[in-house]
Amino acid sequence: MSVRFTILGSGSGGNCAYLETDETRLLIDAGFSARQIRQRLASLERSPETLDGILITHEHADHIQGLAVLCAKLDVPLYCNRLTHAAVEATFATRFPCRSFLTGAAFDVGDIGVETFPVPHDAQDPVGFLLRTPAGNVGFLTDLGHATRLVVERVRPAHVLVLETNHDVQLLQNDPRRPWSVKQRILSRHGHLSNAAAAALAEEIVSADLRQIYLGHLSRDCNRPELALGAVASGLERLGATHVRLQPTSQDRPSPTLHL
């Protein structure tokens, strides 16, 4: 059984990942232009025309930018909940056929089991995912202000986890370009995870089965990969969890493909 997972890009300006099994090919979010997504898939010798679906966490632009072309023109199935679907249609002022799910529900796309759960973020009905494949489980926590008990329990079975490390609190507080109202939104319980908050969450989630954590959604202005890596690594080292590999992501280029 061959299962391949690639973060096509992750950051405040765009988020998209690709998961492939022997039977199924999925995008998780589509936060780059369709042209960019096509180019990044081409680097894997893949194309959007072969996709079996796109899973959407929420309707913010850095997660849906490519949908108008991918779904409306290429007829790739869209999977999201009802409120997210309505927000996506309002954003693009066009209709999108959607295979809607209820937040908290589980369903299958080919041989991938999709488990959904609510996350605290300032969107209409944002969700996280646990994707169960024949070779292992992939968890997605890309945008959330804090980790609820439900979030921790739902992603604990993950073998691979995409975890938001959005900002360093001091860099954010000292950033001269962001007004205080924006800083308050980012720091709020429905904003984004800081490096320290992500490290604490990683310590809660870590298990003997967790193999890799991708550090995602880094702010270009208010974070640096070495700060995110250092914070999460320190937390895991305190637990002796030396078996977990940490991989910072980039908005500018795909991460190396992981073979589960």
Summary of the structure (lengths in Angstrom):
residues: 260
radius of gyration: 17.0
end to end distance: 9.2
largest distance: 50.8
contacts: 933
relative contact order: 0.16
helix: 31%
strand: 25%
